Amino acid sequence: MALAALMTSASMLAGCGTSAPANVKGLSQVVGTDLVGARGASAADQRKIDRTVVGLCAGGVWSKQDCARHGKESQE
């Protein structure tokens, strides 16, 4: 479920502009590569998702409310 929400957010962010991001390397450093291969089916996959969310929250890509919501949903 968290992976679906993350992918939806990423898709929405990707479609918001008409040009490429100003700094793809910087965005890559924020998002990281933890999601590569994660399917959300195991505890290890959930940790990968959580690490990616930490980067999105720390980088200011997601709002504080979105970040808090992820923490609540992952504990349910």
N, C-alpha and C positions, 0 to 999 in steps of 0.2 A: 504494500500500500504506500509506504513512504517512497519507494522507488518510483511509483507511478506519479506521485505528487511532484517529485523532483524533476522527472522527465517532462512533465507538463509545464512546470515553471521554466525549465531550460528552453523548451520549444517556444513559449511565449516571449521570453527574452530575446531569443534568436530572431523572431519575426517582428520585433518592434522598430527596427531601423531599415534603412534602404542601403546602408553601406556596411562594410566589414567593421568589426571592433577596432578602435584606434590602437590597441595593444593586445594582440592575441597571446603573446607570451605571458603578459601579466595576468590575463584572464585564466590561462592554463595553470599558472602558479597558484591562483586562488582556488580553482576548482579541483586541481590535482587529477590523478589517474586512478584513484581508488575504485571508482565505479566500473572500470573496465572489467568485464567478466562477472560482476556481481548480479545475482538474480533475485536476491531478497529471500532466499529459501533457507538460510542458515544464520546462526549467530555471527559467523565470520562475515557474511554478506551484510548483515545489519551494521556491524562495526564499520565496514567500508562506506556504507551510506551515511552513517553518523559522522565519519571523518570528513566526507565531502560537504555535509551540511555545516560543519564547524568552519570550514574554509569560506563558504558562502556567507555565513553570518559574520565572521571576523572581517571579511573583505567588504562588508556593507552592501552586498548584492541583495540580500534579503533584509526585510525590516525586523526590528526587535520582536514585533508581534508574531511574524512568521517563524522566527527562530524559536520563540517560546512555544508556539503551537507544535512544532516538530518534537520538542522535548516531551510534551504531554502525550502526543500520539504514540511515540515509541515506547512509552512506559505502560500503555494499555495492553 
